[in-house]
């Protein structure tokens, strides 16, 4: 990465175009500036005027948000996805011209995107617009960190580009996305809901439980789909706004591809990187919130002592500890979980910290951790084989890593649960549960209904 200190974006353009002409190749440039307050959701909404793919990420509890539009650089991979993406990302970092005096996480060169749950599964028509792995560096990107705001402009230029024309386009595009008065419509409301093959799903749960009793596996996670028809086309910006208000302790995200948008509010961090420090979370074991404080406490107490949920949670803890220890030092995991409450649900929660060893990257951790036992099962290969052969669903990006990484060894990925795929006025919602030897199909079905609530609640009138 070539760090520069240009007088203006136009001068940076001229320098990059000259270099591209000399090398007979394209050249990526990036410039970050601090700006006055812009609401990230309104930025995302205004960006629709540019008719380009948009992306959004926020950790509301940490007052951190990224909203981007366009593709200054994009990489997609259907096979060997982490290797392909990491290789191209590293090559880009070596060659890009960057001006970012702030070094704030989430500024400068930032790639945002995600992956599918299982790249070996043939994609269904539902997920046609989403590759098994896809990341982008936005052309225009807003970063909010606490009370400070940054705008990063990135472009890939050619030797025959006109710097004046490019700069003029950038100025006009900035004016469009920085519209602080952009109106956000209310939720369109739900017209109909259609459960996709609920009877078959319950039969599969029973079949999986019977197989587990024969000791062919310990746990298998099975997901299902609920298809929602809205009264009119969805406004993804409004969904994001509602999710941020309703799920303040979650990662709220959106990744748009050719008009389709994968959006959600996940409570589950997969991994966070700050230089060599890593942070992960074991989140497995679920119960509803109580209607009163007393009922809430009693449900939490039962969850902490429930054998099925504690067993599910222990599966995740053991796997994450083992995965971290292969490429990290100083791995620390508390002995017991605690209750982590959200608006609709509460979960068993155990944090994990570690120090990344030299020679490893965040992609190595993702490869080790995904899929966690909370989304796949135990043992991993047997449970994944069962899911491929019996689950009546192409999960697409549901349950998979989604997040961001920057050029200063910062990044964060969440497990994309509590999520849905928006296609006009149709939203496909996804939820799953862990099947063990004593699982009751009806009880597991009711658990998935609870897990649909966070997304359903923001789509209703």
VEXDREN-2710 file (C-alpha; in Angstrom, 1 decimal):
% VEXDREN-2710
k/r/px/py/pz
1/UNK/0.0/0.0/0.0
2/UNK/1.4/3.4/-1.0
3/UNK/0.6/6.1/1.5
4/UNK/0.4/9.6/0.0
5/UNK/-0.5/13.1/1.2
6/UNK/-2.2/14.8/-1.8
7/UNK/-3.5/18.4/-1.8
8/UNK/-6.9/17.3/-3.2
9/UNK/-8.7/14.2/-4.6
10/UNK/-8.2/15.6/-8.1
11/UNK/-4.5/15.7/-7.6
12/UNK/-4.6/12.1/-6.3
13/UNK/-6.6/11.1/-9.4
14/UNK/-3.9/12.7/-11.7
15/UNK/-1.1/10.8/-9.9
16/UNK/-3.0/7.5/-10.2
17/UNK/-3.9/8.0/-13.9
18/UNK/-0.2/8.7/-14.7
19/UNK/0.9/5.6/-12.8
20/UNK/-1.8/3.5/-14.6
21/UNK/-0.6/4.8/-18.0
22/UNK/3.0/4.0/-17.1
23/UNK/2.2/0.5/-15.9
24/UNK/-0.4/-0.1/-18.6
25/UNK/-2.8/-1.3/-15.9
26/UNK/-5.6/0.0/-13.7
27/UNK/-4.8/1.7/-10.4
28/UNK/-6.9/1.8/-7.2
29/UNK/-6.9/5.0/-5.2
30/UNK/-8.6/5.8/-1.9
31/UNK/-8.9/9.1/0.1
32/UNK/-10.5/9.6/3.5
33/UNK/-11.7/12.9/4.9
34/UNK/-13.4/13.7/8.2
35/UNK/-16.8/15.3/7.7
36/UNK/-19.7/16.6/9.8
37/UNK/-22.5/14.4/11.0
38/UNK/-24.4/12.3/8.4
39/UNK/-26.9/9.6/9.5
40/UNK/-25.6/6.2/8.1
41/UNK/-29.1/4.9/7.3
42/UNK/-30.0/8.1/5.4
43/UNK/-26.7/7.8/3.5
44/UNK/-27.7/4.2/2.6
45/UNK/-31.2/5.4/1.5
46/UNK/-29.8/8.3/-0.6
47/UNK/-27.3/6.0/-2.2
48/UNK/-30.1/4.2/-4.0
49/UNK/-30.1/7.2/-6.4
50/UNK/-26.8/6.0/-7.8
51/UNK/-28.3/2.6/-8.9
52/UNK/-25.3/0.7/-7.5
53/UNK/-24.9/-2.1/-5.0
54/UNK/-25.1/-0.9/-1.4
55/UNK/-23.7/-2.3/1.8
56/UNK/-24.3/-1.6/5.5
57/UNK/-22.9/-2.6/8.8
58/UNK/-23.4/-1.4/12.3
59/UNK/-22.7/-2.4/15.8
60/UNK/-25.1/-0.1/17.6
61/UNK/-23.8/-0.9/21.1
62/UNK/-20.4/0.3/20.0
63/UNK/-21.7/3.4/18.1
64/UNK/-19.9/2.1/14.9
65/UNK/-21.4/2.1/11.4
66/UNK/-20.3/1.7/7.8
67/UNK/-22.5/2.5/4.8
68/UNK/-21.2/2.2/1.3
69/UNK/-22.3/2.3/-2.3
70/UNK/-20.7/1.1/-5.6
71/UNK/-17.8/-1.1/-6.4
72/UNK/-14.4/0.5/-6.7
73/UNK/-13.1/-3.1/-6.3
74/UNK/-15.0/-6.3/-6.2
75/UNK/-14.0/-9.9/-5.8
76/UNK/-16.3/-12.9/-6.1
77/UNK/-15.4/-16.6/-5.7
78/UNK/-17.4/-19.7/-6.2
79/UNK/-14.6/-22.1/-5.2
80/UNK/-11.7/-21.9/-2.8
81/UNK/-13.3/-18.7/-1.7
82/UNK/-11.2/-17.6/1.3
83/UNK/-8.0/-18.3/-0.5
84/UNK/-9.1/-16.4/-3.6
85/UNK/-10.5/-13.5/-1.7
86/UNK/-7.5/-13.2/0.7
87/UNK/-5.0/-13.5/-2.2
88/UNK/-6.6/-10.7/-4.2
89/UNK/-7.1/-8.6/-1.1
90/UNK/-3.4/-8.8/-0.2
91/UNK/-2.4/-8.0/-3.8
92/UNK/-4.7/-4.9/-3.7
93/UNK/-3.2/-3.7/-0.4
94/UNK/0.3/-3.9/-1.9
95/UNK/-0.6/-1.8/-4.9
96/UNK/-3.2/0.7/-3.9
97/UNK/-2.6/4.4/-3.5
98/UNK/-4.1/5.5/-0.2
99/UNK/-4.5/8.8/1.7
100/UNK/-5.9/8.1/5.2
101/UNK/-4.3/10.2/8.0
102/UNK/-6.8/9.0/10.6
103/UNK/-6.2/5.2/10.8
104/UNK/-9.6/4.8/12.4
105/UNK/-10.9/1.2/12.2
106/UNK/-13.3/1.0/9.2
107/UNK/-11.7/3.9/7.3
108/UNK/-9.4/3.8/4.3
109/UNK/-9.5/0.6/2.2
110/UNK/-12.4/-1.4/3.6
111/UNK/-13.8/-4.6/2.0
112/UNK/-17.4/-5.5/3.0
113/UNK/-19.4/-8.6/2.1
114/UNK/-19.8/-12.2/3.1
115/UNK/-20.1/-15.8/2.1
116/UNK/-22.6/-18.6/1.6
117/UNK/-23.2/-21.1/4.4
118/UNK/-22.0/-24.1/2.3
119/UNK/-20.1/-23.5/-1.0
120/UNK/-20.5/-27.2/-2.0
121/UNK/-24.3/-26.8/-2.3
122/UNK/-25.6/-25.9/-5.8
123/UNK/-27.3/-22.5/-5.6
124/UNK/-31.1/-22.3/-5.9
125/UNK/-32.7/-19.7/-8.0
126/UNK/-33.5/-17.7/-4.8
127/UNK/-29.8/-16.9/-4.4
128/UNK/-28.8/-16.4/-8.0
129/UNK/-27.4/-12.9/-7.4
130/UNK/-25.2/-14.0/-4.5
131/UNK/-21.8/-15.7/-5.0
132/UNK/-20.4/-18.2/-2.6
133/UNK/-18.0/-15.5/-1.6
134/UNK/-18.3/-11.8/-2.5
135/UNK/-16.6/-8.6/-1.1
136/UNK/-16.5/-5.0/-2.3
137/UNK/-14.7/-1.8/-1.6
138/UNK/-17.4/0.9/-2.0
139/UNK/-16.8/3.9/-4.2
140/UNK/-18.3/6.1/-1.5
141/UNK/-18.2/5.0/2.1
142/UNK/-19.4/6.6/5.3
143/UNK/-17.9/5.5/8.6
144/UNK/-19.3/6.6/11.9
145/UNK/-17.2/6.0/15.1
146/UNK/-18.8/7.4/18.2
147/UNK/-19.4/11.1/17.4
148/UNK/-16.9/11.3/14.5
149/UNK/-17.7/10.8/10.8
150/UNK/-15.5/10.0/7.9
151/UNK/-16.1/9.8/4.1
152/UNK/-13.8/7.6/2.0
153/UNK/-13.8/7.9/-1.8
154/UNK/-12.2/5.0/-3.7
155/UNK/-11.9/4.6/-7.5
156/UNK/-10.2/2.3/-9.9
157/UNK/-8.7/4.4/-12.7
158/UNK/-7.2/3.7/-16.2
159/UNK/-4.4/5.5/-18.0
160/UNK/-6.9/7.2/-20.5
161/UNK/-9.2/8.5/-17.8
162/UNK/-9.8/12.3/-17.5
163/UNK/-9.2/13.4/-14.0
164/UNK/-11.5/16.5/-14.4
165/UNK/-14.4/14.4/-15.5
166/UNK/-13.9/11.8/-12.8
167/UNK/-13.6/14.4/-10.1
168/UNK/-16.8/16.1/-11.4
169/UNK/-18.7/12.8/-11.2
170/UNK/-17.4/12.2/-7.6
171/UNK/-18.5/15.6/-6.5
172/UNK/-22.0/15.1/-7.9
173/UNK/-22.2/11.6/-6.4
174/UNK/-21.2/12.9/-3.0
175/UNK/-23.9/15.5/-3.1
176/UNK/-26.5/12.8/-3.8
177/UNK/-25.5/10.5/-1.0
178/UNK/-24.9/13.2/1.6
179/UNK/-28.6/14.3/1.5
180/UNK/-29.4/14.8/5.2
181/UNK/-33.1/15.2/4.4
182/UNK/-33.7/11.8/2.7
183/UNK/-37.1/10.6/3.7
184/UNK/-37.5/7.0/5.1
185/UNK/-40.9/5.4/4.4
186/UNK/-42.7/3.4/7.1
187/UNK/-42.8/-0.4/7.0
188/UNK/-45.1/-1.5/4.1
189/UNK/-46.7/-4.1/6.4
190/UNK/-47.2/-7.8/5.8
191/UNK/-49.8/-9.1/3.4
192/UNK/-49.3/-12.9/3.7
193/UNK/-47.0/-15.4/5.3
194/UNK/-46.1/-18.8/3.8
195/UNK/-44.3/-21.5/5.8
196/UNK/-42.2/-23.6/3.4
197/UNK/-42.9/-27.3/4.0
198/UNK/-43.3/-27.2/7.8
199/UNK/-44.5/-30.8/7.9
200/UNK/-41.5/-32.1/6.0
201/UNK/-39.3/-30.1/8.3
202/UNK/-40.7/-31.7/11.4
203/UNK/-40.3/-35.1/9.8
204/UNK/-36.6/-34.3/9.2
205/UNK/-36.2/-33.2/12.8
206/UNK/-37.5/-36.6/13.9
207/UNK/-35.3/-38.4/11.5
208/UNK/-32.3/-36.4/12.6
209/UNK/-33.0/-37.1/16.3
210/UNK/-33.4/-40.9/15.6
211/UNK/-30.1/-40.9/13.8
212/UNK/-28.4/-39.1/16.7
213/UNK/-29.8/-41.8/19.0
214/UNK/-27.9/-44.4/17.0
215/UNK/-24.8/-42.4/17.7
216/UNK/-24.1/-41.2/14.2
217/UNK/-23.9/-37.6/15.4
218/UNK/-24.3/-35.6/18.6
219/UNK/-26.1/-32.5/17.2
220/UNK/-27.5/-31.4/13.8
221/UNK/-28.8/-27.9/13.1
222/UNK/-31.8/-27.8/10.8
223/UNK/-33.1/-24.5/9.2
224/UNK/-36.4/-23.6/7.6
225/UNK/-37.8/-20.7/5.5
226/UNK/-40.8/-18.4/6.1
227/UNK/-41.7/-16.5/3.0
228/UNK/-43.4/-13.1/3.6
229/UNK/-45.3/-11.1/1.0
230/UNK/-45.4/-7.3/1.8
231/UNK/-48.1/-4.9/0.8
232/UNK/-45.6/-3.1/-1.4
233/UNK/-41.9/-3.2/-2.2
234/UNK/-39.6/-3.1/0.9
235/UNK/-37.4/-0.1/1.7
236/UNK/-34.2/-1.7/3.0
237/UNK/-33.2/1.5/4.7
238/UNK/-36.4/1.5/6.7
239/UNK/-35.8/-2.1/7.7
240/UNK/-32.3/-1.2/8.9
241/UNK/-33.7/1.8/10.8
242/UNK/-36.3/-0.5/12.5
243/UNK/-33.8/-3.2/13.3
244/UNK/-31.4/-0.8/14.9
245/UNK/-34.1/0.5/17.1
246/UNK/-35.5/-3.0/18.0
247/UNK/-32.2/-4.9/18.3
248/UNK/-29.8/-2.4/20.0
249/UNK/-27.3/-5.1/21.0
250/UNK/-27.0/-6.8/17.6
251/UNK/-25.0/-6.4/14.4
252/UNK/-27.3/-4.9/11.8
253/UNK/-26.2/-5.6/8.2
254/UNK/-27.3/-5.4/4.6
255/UNK/-25.5/-6.6/1.4
256/UNK/-27.1/-5.7/-1.9
257/UNK/-26.5/-7.6/-5.1
258/UNK/-28.3/-6.6/-8.3
259/UNK/-31.5/-5.4/-6.6
260/UNK/-31.7/-8.3/-4.1
261/UNK/-30.7/-7.5/-0.5
262/UNK/-29.6/-9.8/2.3
263/UNK/-30.4/-8.0/5.6
264/UNK/-30.5/-8.9/9.2
265/UNK/-29.7/-8.3/12.9
266/UNK/-27.4/-10.9/14.2
267/UNK/-26.6/-11.2/18.0
268/UNK/-23.7/-13.5/17.2
269/UNK/-20.1/-12.3/16.6
270/UNK/-18.0/-14.8/14.8
271/UNK/-14.7/-13.0/15.1
272/UNK/-13.4/-9.5/15.6
273/UNK/-9.8/-8.4/14.9
274/UNK/-7.9/-5.4/16.3
275/UNK/-4.4/-5.9/15.0
276/UNK/-3.3/-9.1/16.6
277/UNK/-6.1/-9.3/19.2
278/UNK/-9.1/-11.5/18.5
279/UNK/-12.5/-11.6/20.1
280/UNK/-15.2/-14.3/19.5
281/UNK/-18.4/-15.3/21.2
282/UNK/-20.1/-18.6/22.0
283/UNK/-23.8/-18.0/21.7
284/UNK/-26.0/-21.1/21.8
285/UNK/-29.0/-21.9/23.9
286/UNK/-32.1/-19.8/23.4
287/UNK/-35.2/-18.9/25.4
288/UNK/-37.9/-16.2/25.1
289/UNK/-38.0/-13.1/27.2
290/UNK/-40.6/-12.9/30.1
291/UNK/-43.6/-10.6/30.2
292/UNK/-42.5/-9.4/33.7
293/UNK/-39.1/-9.0/35.3
294/UNK/-39.9/-11.9/37.6
295/UNK/-40.9/-14.2/34.8
296/UNK/-37.8/-13.0/32.8
297/UNK/-35.5/-13.9/35.6
298/UNK/-37.2/-17.3/36.1
299/UNK/-36.8/-18.1/32.3
300/UNK/-33.1/-17.1/32.5
301/UNK/-32.6/-19.3/35.5
302/UNK/-34.2/-22.3/33.7
303/UNK/-32.1/-21.6/30.6
304/UNK/-28.9/-21.6/32.7
305/UNK/-29.8/-25.1/34.1
306/UNK/-31.5/-26.6/31.1
307/UNK/-29.5/-29.8/30.1
308/UNK/-30.3/-29.5/26.3
309/UNK/-29.4/-25.9/26.1
310/UNK/-26.2/-26.2/28.2
311/UNK/-25.2/-29.2/26.1
312/UNK/-25.6/-27.2/22.9
313/UNK/-23.7/-24.3/24.4
314/UNK/-20.8/-26.6/25.5
315/UNK/-20.5/-27.9/22.0
316/UNK/-19.9/-24.4/20.7
317/UNK/-17.5/-23.5/23.5
318/UNK/-15.3/-26.6/23.0
319/UNK/-15.2/-26.1/19.2
320/UNK/-14.3/-22.4/19.3
321/UNK/-11.6/-23.0/21.9
322/UNK/-10.1/-25.8/19.9
323/UNK/-10.2/-23.8/16.7
324/UNK/-8.6/-20.7/18.3
325/UNK/-5.8/-22.8/19.8
326/UNK/-4.6/-23.9/16.3
327/UNK/-3.5/-20.4/15.3
328/UNK/-3.7/-18.2/18.4
329/UNK/-1.9/-17.7/21.7
330/UNK/-3.3/-16.6/25.0
331/UNK/-6.8/-18.1/24.4
332/UNK/-9.1/-17.3/27.3
333/UNK/-12.6/-18.8/27.8
334/UNK/-14.6/-18.3/31.1
335/UNK/-15.7/-21.5/32.9
336/UNK/-19.4/-20.8/32.8
337/UNK/-21.8/-19.0/30.5
338/UNK/-24.0/-16.0/31.4
339/UNK/-27.3/-14.8/30.1
340/UNK/-27.2/-12.3/27.3
341/UNK/-30.7/-10.7/26.8
342/UNK/-32.0/-9.2/23.6
343/UNK/-35.4/-7.6/23.0
344/UNK/-37.2/-10.8/21.9
345/UNK/-34.9/-13.6/23.1
346/UNK/-32.2/-14.4/25.6
347/UNK/-29.2/-16.6/25.1
348/UNK/-26.4/-18.5/26.9
349/UNK/-23.3/-16.4/26.2
350/UNK/-19.5/-17.0/26.7
351/UNK/-16.9/-14.5/25.4
352/UNK/-13.5/-15.7/24.0
353/UNK/-10.3/-13.7/23.6
354/UNK/-7.1/-14.7/21.9
355/UNK/-3.9/-13.3/20.3
356/UNK/-3.4/-14.2/16.6
357/UNK/-0.1/-15.8/15.8
358/UNK/2.1/-14.4/13.0
359/UNK/1.4/-15.8/9.6
360/UNK/-2.3/-16.1/10.2
361/UNK/-5.2/-13.9/9.1
362/UNK/-8.8/-13.3/10.0
363/UNK/-9.7/-15.6/7.1
364/UNK/-7.8/-18.5/8.8
365/UNK/-10.0/-17.9/11.8
366/UNK/-13.2/-17.8/9.7
367/UNK/-12.2/-21.1/8.1
368/UNK/-11.7/-22.7/11.5
369/UNK/-14.9/-21.4/13.1
370/UNK/-17.4/-21.6/10.3
371/UNK/-19.8/-23.3/10.6
372/UNK/-20.0/-23.3/14.4
373/UNK/-21.9/-26.1/16.1
374/UNK/-24.7/-23.5/16.7
375/UNK/-25.3/-23.4/12.9
376/UNK/-24.0/-26.8/11.7
377/UNK/-23.7/-29.4/14.4
378/UNK/-21.3/-31.9/16.0
379/UNK/-19.2/-33.5/14.6
380/UNK/-19.0/-31.0/11.8
381/UNK/-18.5/-33.3/8.8
382/UNK/-21.3/-35.7/9.8
383/UNK/-23.8/-32.9/10.6
384/UNK/-22.9/-31.0/7.4
385/UNK/-23.4/-34.2/5.3
386/UNK/-26.8/-34.7/6.9
387/UNK/-27.8/-31.1/6.2
388/UNK/-26.8/-31.4/2.5
389/UNK/-28.7/-34.6/2.1
390/UNK/-31.9/-33.9/4.1
391/UNK/-32.5/-30.2/4.6
392/UNK/-35.2/-28.9/2.3
393/UNK/-33.5/-25.5/1.9
394/UNK/-30.6/-23.7/0.2
395/UNK/-29.5/-21.5/3.1
396/UNK/-27.5/-19.2/0.8
397/UNK/-25.9/-16.6/3.0
398/UNK/-28.1/-17.4/6.0
399/UNK/-25.9/-18.6/9.0
400/UNK/-22.7/-17.7/7.2
401/UNK/-20.0/-15.1/7.9
402/UNK/-20.9/-11.5/6.9
403/UNK/-18.8/-8.4/7.8
404/UNK/-15.8/-6.2/6.9
405/UNK/-12.0/-5.9/7.0
406/UNK/-9.7/-2.9/6.5
407/UNK/-6.1/-2.3/5.5
408/UNK/-4.9/-1.7/9.1
409/UNK/-5.6/-5.3/10.4
410/UNK/-9.1/-4.5/11.7
411/UNK/-12.3/-6.3/10.9
412/UNK/-15.4/-8.0/12.2
413/UNK/-17.7/-10.8/11.1
414/UNK/-21.0/-11.9/12.5
415/UNK/-22.9/-15.1/11.9
416/UNK/-25.8/-14.0/9.6
417/UNK/-28.8/-15.3/11.6
418/UNK/-32.0/-13.4/12.3
419/UNK/-31.9/-12.5/8.6
420/UNK/-33.8/-12.4/5.4
421/UNK/-33.5/-12.0/1.6
422/UNK/-35.4/-9.0/0.3
423/UNK/-36.6/-9.3/-3.3
424/UNK/-39.0/-6.5/-4.1
425/UNK/-42.1/-7.2/-1.9
426/UNK/-41.1/-10.7/-1.1
427/UNK/-38.9/-11.4/1.9
428/UNK/-37.5/-14.9/2.6
429/UNK/-36.8/-15.3/6.3
430/UNK/-34.6/-18.1/7.8
431/UNK/-34.4/-19.7/11.2
432/UNK/-32.9/-22.9/12.6
433/UNK/-32.5/-25.0/15.8
434/UNK/-30.1/-27.6/17.1
435/UNK/-31.5/-31.2/17.0
436/UNK/-30.2/-33.6/19.7
437/UNK/-31.2/-37.1/20.7
438/UNK/-34.2/-36.0/22.8
439/UNK/-35.5/-33.3/20.5
440/UNK/-39.2/-33.0/20.1
441/UNK/-40.2/-31.9/16.5
442/UNK/-43.1/-29.7/17.8
443/UNK/-40.9/-28.0/20.4
444/UNK/-38.2/-27.3/17.8
445/UNK/-40.7/-25.9/15.4
446/UNK/-42.0/-23.5/18.1
447/UNK/-38.4/-22.4/18.8
448/UNK/-37.9/-21.5/15.1
449/UNK/-41.2/-19.5/15.3
450/UNK/-39.6/-17.5/18.2
451/UNK/-36.5/-16.9/16.1
452/UNK/-38.5/-15.5/13.2
453/UNK/-39.9/-12.7/15.5
454/UNK/-37.0/-10.2/15.3
455/UNK/-37.4/-9.9/11.5
456/UNK/-41.1/-10.2/11.4
457/UNK/-41.6/-7.4/13.9
458/UNK/-39.8/-4.9/11.7
459/UNK/-41.8/-5.8/8.6
460/UNK/-45.2/-5.5/10.3
461/UNK/-47.3/-2.3/10.3
END
